Amino acid sequence: MPHIHEKIDYAADAYIVEGNAVLLRLHEKYHTWFPPGGHVELDEDPEEAALREVQEEVGLSVTLVGERAPTYDDNEKEVLVPRFINRHAINDTHEHISFVYFAKADTREFVQGETEVSDHIRWFTREELADPAYGVLERVQHYARAALDALA
């Protein structure tokens, strides 16, 4: 999706847990392990974006986990509270504010979509996250371990 704003965009990520592992994919452009995720589009909220990105990138139906306030009116929707929110630079002129969700999967059988293809998608155990051979970013390790602590 093209950027909504030239300086900053909203994004949504989902750290998916099944058993004792969390799913990460090697980002083609940045050559770094990240969870499924991407831009929040104009017609969706961050929760919807996280679910869409998971479906597009790994073909999993997941359940986002977290707290949601009750809805009191048919004309409103309470959005699931993300576990974390961060702001980070994409390059010298563009940033993302990322809504970080945790999700549960019932299977480890992922299916790649037609447009979001990655040569490397894998389930990481807690020990593998810290293995220098994979080079998982500290921030990603932190969120992945927190998701494992909460959902494994």
Order of alpha helices (4+ residues) and beta strands (2+ residues): beta-beta-beta-beta-alpha-beta-beta-beta-beta-alpha-alpha
